[in-house]
Amino acid sequence: MSVTPTAPRVAGLPAVSAPPVVRRVRHQARDVVTLMAFSATSSVAVATGFLLLAHLAHTGR
């Protein structure tokens, strides 16, 4: 995560500073598990699709 501003500040407008959001380790762990589950599911879906295509190509359909 970056703390670098994404755009230059506009002159004349007050700087809005929101309180920093504290991310706990359990939140990061939950995000990691979610990403791993999505990645595994996507990989299995793609592999199943390739296996189906190979099977259909082998049978001549």
N, C-alpha and C positions, 0 to 999 in steps of 0.2 A: 504494500500500500504506500502511496506517495502522499507527501504533505505539500507538494509543489502545487501552486495555484494553476488552474487550467486556462485562465484568461487574465489579462491585465485588468487591474481595478479601474473603474471609471472615475474620472476626476469629479469631485463634488458630491459623490454618494458616500454615505458613511459605511465603514467596513462592518459587515455583519459577521459576527463570530459566534458560531454555534458551539455549544459545549462539546468537547471531544467525546466520541462514542467509545466506550471501553469494550473491546472484544475479549471475551473470556476464552480460555483454552477449550472449554467444552463446546463453544460455538464454532470455533475453528475445526475442532475434531468432527463435529456434526457435518460441517461443510465438506470436509475431506471424505467422510464416509459416503455422503450423497454423491460426490463427484466420482468416487470409485464404483459405486453401484451403477451410476449412469454409464460409465465407461465400460463396465463389464457387460451390461445389458446391450449396449450398442455393438460391442465386439461380437457377442453371441448372435445377434440379429444379422450382422453382416456375414459372419461365417456360415450361418444357416442359409442365407440367400445364395452364397457362392456354392454351397453344397447342393442346393436344389438345382441351380443352373448346371452344375457338372452332371448331376444325375439325369436331367432332362436332355442334355447334349449327348450323353452316353446312350440313352434309349432311342435317340433319333427323332424325338418329337419336336 
